[in-house]
């Protein structure tokens, strides 16, 4: 009997903790998206990793003099480990280990799911680098990208209205994905195609220009390595 009571208490406790985890994750998701939407829009950056990077950068991100200083702070700056005729570097064991863990998780997500990252990894492996060396290079490049998002955040398009609009018109994800794929495969000329001009998303008001909007547009197109 006591075993059943203990199991019931444990089940209730597990249910409570799961609900609390969902609530806190949703709150963290909203906070990080409001503080730095460009950081959250980067490939592989979730609520937990974004929160950790924001904590590491602090409220005064301008104290970070350069992206090299940020790499040193997060523990991804390459450390020379050459010996004799071998010229190589290794991962740093210093810096903020929590921030290093966040960059490591972003790197693993991109390594597993991002096509451009997989192509980059394949090229580096074909060049004779080890997986550890490729991971070091990848984390260093991601740190450079995260530094830009933290110190010079760019405005990004808000697509939160697309899902309700798609559902209201009974358009499936498969159908919308096929349409986007067809548009992506078109080599658009200078003059906009009529069918593209009539696309519902193009009827939304244009994004206000950032003082450095050319750089922002480049960053929004290139969010992965």
C-alpha positions as a Python dict, from the first residue, in 0.01 Angstrom:
ca = {
    (1, 'X'): (0, 0, 0),
    (2, 'X'): (278, 240, 90),
    (3, 'X'): (442, 169, -247),
    (4, 'X'): (123, 272, -431),
    (5, 'X'): (97, 593, -227),
    (6, 'X'): (461, 675, -302),
    (7, 'X'): (412, 608, -674),
    (8, 'X'): (102, 830, -682),
    (9, 'X'): (290, 1111, -507),
    (10, 'X'): (578, 1077, -752),
    (11, 'X'): (341, 1084, -1050),
    (12, 'X'): (177, 1401, -919),
    (13, 'X'): (518, 1558, -862),
    (14, 'X'): (632, 1468, -1214),
    (15, 'X'): (314, 1615, -1363),
    (16, 'X'): (362, 1937, -1167),
    (17, 'X'): (726, 1970, -1275),
    (18, 'X'): (637, 1906, -1639),
    (19, 'X'): (371, 2179, -1630),
    (20, 'X'): (614, 2416, -1463),
    (21, 'X'): (878, 2338, -1726),
    (22, 'X'): (635, 2416, -2009),
    (23, 'X'): (531, 2744, -1846),
    (24, 'X'): (889, 2857, -1783),
    (25, 'X'): (998, 2759, -2134),
    (26, 'X'): (712, 2957, -2287),
    (27, 'X'): (799, 3259, -2070),
    (28, 'X'): (1167, 3233, -2162),
    (29, 'X'): (1075, 3200, -2528),
    (30, 'X'): (871, 3520, -2519),
    (31, 'X'): (1136, 3715, -2326),
    (32, 'X'): (1428, 3622, -2551),
    (33, 'X'): (1225, 3686, -2867),
    (34, 'X'): (1132, 4031, -2737),
    (35, 'X'): (1486, 4121, -2625),
    (36, 'X'): (1668, 4013, -2940),
    (37, 'X'): (1453, 3875, -3223),
    (38, 'X'): (1749, 3857, -3462),
    (39, 'X'): (1936, 3631, -3221),
    (40, 'X'): (1635, 3402, -3186),
    (41, 'X'): (1591, 3392, -3564),
    (42, 'X'): (1943, 3253, -3611),
    (43, 'X'): (1946, 2887, -3712),
    (44, 'X'): (1973, 2652, -3415),
    (45, 'X'): (1920, 2918, -3147),
    (46, 'X'): (1641, 2827, -2905),
    (47, 'X'): (1514, 2989, -2585),
    (48, 'X'): (1776, 2828, -2361),
    (49, 'X'): (2078, 2902, -2578),
    (50, 'X'): (1959, 3257, -2652),
    (51, 'X'): (1906, 3327, -2282),
    (52, 'X'): (2254, 3201, -2196),
    (53, 'X'): (2420, 3412, -2466),
    (54, 'X'): (2227, 3720, -2353),
    (55, 'X'): (2338, 3656, -1994),
    (56, 'X'): (2699, 3616, -2103),
    (57, 'X'): (2693, 3939, -2306),
    (58, 'X'): (2532, 4124, -2017),
    (59, 'X'): (2320, 4437, -2023),
    (60, 'X'): (2609, 4639, -2169),
    (61, 'X'): (2708, 4436, -2473),
    (62, 'X'): (2923, 4723, -2604),
    (63, 'X'): (3185, 4636, -2344),
    (64, 'X'): (3280, 4354, -2580),
    (65, 'X'): (3547, 4528, -2787),
    (66, 'X'): (3552, 4281, -3075),
    (67, 'X'): (3428, 3943, -3188),
    (68, 'X'): (3768, 3802, -3088),
    (69, 'X'): (3708, 3922, -2732),
    (70, 'X'): (3365, 3757, -2737),
    (71, 'X'): (3523, 3433, -2863),
    (72, 'X'): (3771, 3446, -2575),
    (73, 'X'): (3488, 3516, -2329),
    (74, 'X'): (3286, 3217, -2451),
    (75, 'X'): (3585, 2983, -2462),
    (76, 'X'): (3592, 2918, -2837),
    (77, 'X'): (3907, 3114, -2925),
    (78, 'X'): (4160, 2876, -3085),
    (79, 'X'): (4463, 2787, -2873),
    (80, 'X'): (4789, 2706, -3058),
    (81, 'X'): (4888, 2342, -3004),
    (82, 'X'): (5163, 2301, -3261),
    (83, 'X'): (5438, 2046, -3215),
    (84, 'X'): (5741, 2009, -3438),
    (85, 'X'): (5628, 2024, -3800),
    (86, 'X'): (5261, 1993, -3702),
    (87, 'X'): (5075, 2324, -3707),
    (88, 'X'): (4738, 2296, -3536),
    (89, 'X'): (4505, 2454, -3280),
    (90, 'X'): (4281, 2311, -3011),
    (91, 'X'): (3965, 2415, -2829),
    (92, 'X'): (4003, 2653, -2537),
    (93, 'X'): (3923, 2520, -2189),
    (94, 'X'): (3872, 2868, -2044),
    (95, 'X'): (3598, 3126, -2071),
    (96, 'X'): (3233, 3100, -1974),
    (97, 'X'): (3161, 2728, -1995),
    (98, 'X'): (2784, 2781, -2002),
    (99, 'X'): (2820, 3007, -2307),
    (100, 'X'): (3056, 2754, -2465),
    (101, 'X'): (2792, 2487, -2407),
    (102, 'X'): (2530, 2706, -2578),
    (103, 'X'): (2753, 2752, -2884),
    (104, 'X'): (2828, 2380, -2882),
    (105, 'X'): (2455, 2296, -2894),
    (106, 'X'): (2399, 2542, -3179),
    (107, 'X'): (2688, 2382, -3368),
    (108, 'X'): (2547, 2032, -3319),
    (109, 'X'): (2201, 2139, -3439),
    (110, 'X'): (2347, 2295, -3753),
    (111, 'X'): (2579, 2000, -3810),
    (112, 'X'): (2280, 1764, -3801),
    (113, 'X'): (2010, 1963, -3981),
    (114, 'X'): (2148, 2260, -4176),
    (115, 'X'): (2243, 2179, -4535),
    (116, 'X'): (2500, 2458, -4568),
    (117, 'X'): (2671, 2351, -4247),
    (118, 'X'): (2679, 1988, -4358),
    (119, 'X'): (2836, 2095, -4688),
    (120, 'X'): (3095, 2299, -4499),
    (121, 'X'): (3173, 2004, -4270),
    (122, 'X'): (3207, 1771, -4569),
    (123, 'X'): (3455, 2009, -4735),
    (124, 'X'): (3664, 2039, -4419),
    (125, 'X'): (3668, 1663, -4362),
    (126, 'X'): (3768, 1607, -4723),
    (127, 'X'): (4055, 1852, -4669),
    (128, 'X'): (4191, 1622, -4399),
    (129, 'X'): (4069, 1793, -4083),
    (130, 'X'): (3946, 1589, -3788),
    (131, 'X'): (3593, 1620, -3652),
    (132, 'X'): (3726, 1802, -3345),
    (133, 'X'): (3901, 2058, -3565),
    (134, 'X'): (3587, 2107, -3774),
    (135, 'X'): (3380, 2155, -3458),
    (136, 'X'): (3630, 2412, -3333),
    (137, 'X'): (3610, 2605, -3661),
    (138, 'X'): (3232, 2583, -3661),
    (139, 'X'): (3197, 2712, -3304),
    (140, 'X'): (3436, 2998, -3380),
    (141, 'X'): (3230, 3100, -3683),
    (142, 'X'): (2906, 3076, -3484),
    (143, 'X'): (3057, 3294, -3210),
    (144, 'X'): (3134, 3556, -3475),
    (145, 'X'): (2773, 3547, -3594),
    (146, 'X'): (2632, 3560, -3239),
    (147, 'X'): (2854, 3859, -3159),
    (148, 'X'): (2696, 4054, -3446),
    (149, 'X'): (2347, 3966, -3327),
    (150, 'X'): (2427, 4068, -2968),
    (151, 'X'): (2608, 4397, -3038),
    (152, 'X'): (2439, 4514, -3359),
    (153, 'X'): (2093, 4354, -3370),
    (154, 'X'): (1916, 4394, -3702),
    (155, 'X'): (1539, 4420, -3750),
    (156, 'X'): (1388, 4111, -3908),
    (157, 'X'): (1059, 4036, -4077),
    (158, 'X'): (782, 3920, -3845),
    (159, 'X'): (622, 3606, -3984),
    (160, 'X'): (403, 3530, -3683),
    (161, 'X'): (93, 3626, -3883),
    (162, 'X'): (151, 3369, -4157),
    (163, 'X'): (40, 3061, -3966),
    (164, 'X'): (-305, 3201, -3868),
    (165, 'X'): (-350, 3329, -4224),
    (166, 'X'): (-258, 2989, -4370),
    (167, 'X'): (-492, 2806, -4133),
    (168, 'X'): (-776, 3049, -4206),
    (169, 'X'): (-747, 2967, -4577),
    (170, 'X'): (-718, 2590, -4511),
    (171, 'X'): (-375, 2573, -4677),
    (172, 'X'): (-165, 2278, -4564),
    (173, 'X'): (204, 2300, -4482),
    (174, 'X'): (278, 2070, -4775),
    (175, 'X'): (97, 2297, -5021),
    (176, 'X'): (261, 2613, -4887),
    (177, 'X'): (602, 2444, -4890),
    (178, 'X'): (555, 2339, -5253),
    (179, 'X'): (464, 2696, -5349),
    (180, 'X'): (769, 2838, -5173),
    (181, 'X'): (990, 2577, -5339),
    (182, 'X'): (860, 2673, -5683),
    (183, 'X'): (926, 3041, -5607),
    (184, 'X'): (1276, 2961, -5480),
    (185, 'X'): (1358, 2764, -5795),
    (186, 'X'): (1268, 3061, -6018),
    (187, 'X'): (1560, 3273, -6129),
    (188, 'X'): (1374, 3603, -6087),
    (189, 'X'): (1470, 3881, -6330),
    (190, 'X'): (1510, 4245, -6234),
    (191, 'X'): (1143, 4310, -6305),
    (192, 'X'): (922, 4128, -6054),
    (193, 'X'): (710, 3844, -6191),
    (194, 'X'): (333, 3912, -6176),
    (195, 'X'): (261, 3593, -5978),
    (196, 'X'): (524, 3692, -5721),
    (197, 'X'): (385, 4044, -5694),
    (198, 'X'): (41, 3901, -5611),
    (199, 'X'): (177, 3679, -5331),
    (200, 'X'): (-18, 3750, -5005),
    (201, 'X'): (302, 3810, -4804),
    (202, 'X'): (402, 4092, -5038),
    (203, 'X'): (88, 4285, -4941),
    (204, 'X'): (221, 4339, -4588),
    (205, 'X'): (380, 4678, -4509),
    (206, 'X'): (753, 4689, -4586),
    (207, 'X'): (1007, 4668, -4305),
    (208, 'X'): (1134, 5004, -4190),
    (209, 'X'): (1492, 5058, -4294),
    (210, 'X'): (1757, 5017, -4030),
    (211, 'X'): (2036, 5281, -4033),
    (212, 'X'): (2264, 5004, -4159),
    (213, 'X'): (1998, 4817, -4357),
    (214, 'X'): (2234, 4681, -4624),
    (215, 'X'): (2432, 4493, -4359),
    (216, 'X'): (2110, 4376, -4194),
    (217, 'X'): (1974, 4234, -4517),
    (218, 'X'): (2298, 4043, -4567),
    (219, 'X'): (2284, 3903, -4214),
    (220, 'X'): (1919, 3800, -4250),
    (221, 'X'): (2002, 3605, -4566),
    (222, 'X'): (2310, 3438, -4419),
    (223, 'X'): (2219, 3298, -4077),
    (224, 'X'): (2411, 2974, -4099),
    (225, 'X'): (2758, 2850, -4176),
}
